Amino acid sequence: MRQFYVETWQKATQNQPMDAMETMVARVIEMHPEYHMMLTNEKHLGNDYLPELGETNPFLHMGMHLGLQEQVALDRPAGIQALYQQLGNQIGDVHETEHAMMDCLGEALWQSQQQQGMPDEEAYLTCLKNLLSPS
C-alpha cells in the first residue's frame, strides 16, 4: 500500500492520468505538504513510526482520511454525512474537519481492537456529535 502512495504522488506531480482511487489519494496527499518530500524517496517506505515517541505514521494518517471520506460518501454509519457537513460548517475547513473527526475514528478503532470486536458505531457517532458546538 505504501508503494501505491508513492506511485500516485509521482503520477500527480507529473500530471499523468489517474483512476478514481489514485485521484482520491492524490487529493489527500496534496493536503499534507509535510509528506511530499517523503513520498519522493522510496527509502522511507520501510520506516517504522512509533507513536510513543510522538511519531505519526503518514500512511496511517492519510489512510484514515480516505476511510473517513468513504464513510461520508456512503453515509455509513448512518448519519455521518450530516455530521460531517455540520462540523464542516462549524470549523470552516475540510482538512481540519477531517482531522477532528479522525480523532473519533481512531478512538473507535482502538476500542474495537481492545475489545476484539466490531467498532461501536453508536459510540463513534456520539463522539462526532460531541464535536459540534451547541447551537
Backbone torsions as a table, in degrees:
resi	resn	phi	psi	omega
1	MET	NA	-38.1	-179.8
2	ARG	-60.6	-40.3	178.7
3	GLN	-60.6	-36.1	179.0
4	PHE	-60.5	-41.3	177.4
5	TYR	-61.4	-45.0	-179.4
6	VAL	-62.1	-48.2	-178.4
7	GLU	-65.3	-38.9	178.7
8	THR	-64.8	-43.6	-179.8
9	TRP	-64.8	-38.5	177.3
10	GLN	-61.2	-45.5	177.5
11	LYS	-60.3	-43.8	-177.9
12	ALA	-63.2	-44.0	-177.6
13	THR	-72.6	-20.3	178.6
14	GLN	-101.3	10.3	179.6
15	ASN	52.0	39.6	176.4
16	GLN	-86.3	154.9	177.5
17	PRO	-61.3	143.4	179.6
18	MET	-133.3	150.2	174.6
19	ASP	-81.3	180.0	-174.5
20	ALA	-60.9	-42.3	-179.1
21	MET	-67.5	-42.7	177.9
22	GLU	-61.7	-38.2	178.4
23	THR	-63.2	-42.6	177.1
24	MET	-61.2	-46.4	-178.9
25	VAL	-63.9	-42.6	179.8
26	ALA	-61.2	-38.1	178.4
27	ARG	-63.9	-40.3	178.5
28	VAL	-66.6	-42.8	178.6
29	ILE	-61.6	-41.2	179.6
30	GLU	-58.2	-32.6	179.6
31	MET	-72.8	-9.2	-174.6
32	HIS	-125.8	73.8	179.6
33	PRO	-59.7	-22.3	178.9
34	GLU	-66.6	-15.2	179.4
35	TYR	-101.7	-8.1	-173.9
36	HIS	-59.2	-48.5	-178.7
37	MET	-62.8	-43.1	-179.7
38	MET	-60.0	-36.8	-177.3
39	LEU	-77.3	-6.3	175.9
40	THR	-97.4	1.4	-178.1
41	ASN	-130.3	105.4	-174.5
42	GLU	-65.6	-12.8	178.9
43	LYS	-64.5	-18.8	-180.0
44	HIS	-81.8	-6.9	-175.7
45	LEU	-62.1	-31.6	-177.8
46	GLY	-94.3	4.0	-178.2
47	ASN	-60.0	141.8	169.1
48	ASP	-97.3	144.3	179.8
49	TYR	-122.0	124.6	-173.0
50	LEU	-108.8	105.9	-179.9
51	PRO	-58.8	-32.5	-179.2
52	GLU	-66.8	-15.0	175.1
53	LEU	-103.3	11.9	178.4
54	GLY	81.0	12.8	-178.8
55	GLU	-88.5	139.9	175.7
56	THR	-105.4	130.3	175.3
57	ASN	-76.7	110.7	-176.3
58	PRO	-63.2	-30.9	-179.2
59	PHE	-72.5	-40.2	174.8
60	LEU	-64.9	-43.7	-179.1
61	HIS	-59.2	-50.1	-179.9
62	MET	-66.9	-35.3	176.8
63	GLY	-63.3	-34.7	177.1
64	MET	-68.8	-37.2	173.5
65	HIS	-57.6	-47.7	-177.7
66	LEU	-63.7	-42.9	178.4
67	GLY	-61.8	-42.8	178.6
68	LEU	-64.5	-43.6	179.0
69	GLN	-60.8	-38.6	178.1
70	GLU	-67.7	-41.7	176.8
71	GLN	-57.8	-44.5	-178.8
72	VAL	-65.3	-44.2	-179.1
73	ALA	-60.9	-36.8	-178.2
74	LEU	-91.9	-7.8	-172.4
75	ASP	50.7	49.7	179.8
76	ARG	-130.6	115.1	5.8
77	PRO	-69.8	151.8	-177.0
78	ALA	-54.1	128.5	179.5
79	GLY	105.2	-14.2	-176.4
80	ILE	-68.4	-31.0	179.9
81	GLN	-62.8	-46.2	179.0
82	ALA	-64.9	-40.5	178.6
83	LEU	-64.0	-39.6	177.8
84	TYR	-60.6	-45.2	-179.9
85	GLN	-65.6	-44.1	179.9
86	GLN	-63.3	-46.3	-179.3
87	LEU	-66.8	-38.5	177.0
88	GLY	-61.4	-40.7	177.0
89	ASN	-64.8	-37.5	-179.3
90	GLN	-70.1	-45.5	-175.5
91	ILE	-82.0	-39.1	177.3
92	GLY	85.2	7.6	-179.6
93	ASP	-145.7	123.2	-176.5
94	VAL	-59.1	-46.3	-176.8
95	HIS	-62.4	-46.0	179.4
96	GLU	-68.2	-33.6	175.8
97	THR	-60.9	-47.5	179.9
98	GLU	-63.4	-39.9	178.3
99	HIS	-61.5	-42.7	178.4
100	ALA	-61.3	-45.0	-178.6
101	MET	-69.1	-31.8	-179.9
102	MET	-65.6	-27.6	174.9
103	ASP	-61.0	-42.6	178.1
104	CYS	-68.4	-40.9	178.4
105	LEU	-61.6	-45.5	179.0
106	GLY	-60.8	-41.3	178.0
107	GLU	-64.0	-43.1	179.9
108	ALA	-63.0	-41.2	179.4
109	LEU	-69.0	-40.4	178.9
110	TRP	-62.8	-45.6	179.1
111	GLN	-60.3	-42.8	-178.8
112	SER	-66.5	-34.9	177.7
113	GLN	-67.0	-42.8	179.4
114	GLN	-63.5	-37.0	-178.1
115	GLN	-91.1	-1.4	-178.9
116	GLN	50.8	49.5	180.0
117	GLY	-146.2	-169.9	178.5
118	MET	-75.9	151.5	175.8
119	PRO	-60.7	143.0	178.0
120	ASP	-82.9	99.9	-176.2
121	GLU	-62.3	-36.2	-179.2
122	GLU	-66.0	-43.5	177.7
123	ALA	-64.9	-37.9	178.0
124	TYR	-62.3	-48.1	179.4
125	LEU	-64.8	-37.0	177.4
126	THR	-63.0	-43.2	177.2
127	CYS	-59.2	-43.6	179.2
128	LEU	-64.6	-41.6	179.0
129	LYS	-62.7	-34.5	-179.6
130	ASN	-68.6	-15.0	177.0
131	LEU	-76.0	-21.0	-177.9
132	LEU	-75.8	137.6	174.4
133	SER	-73.4	145.6	176.5
134	PRO	-60.3	141.4	-178.4
135	SER	-73.8	NA	NA
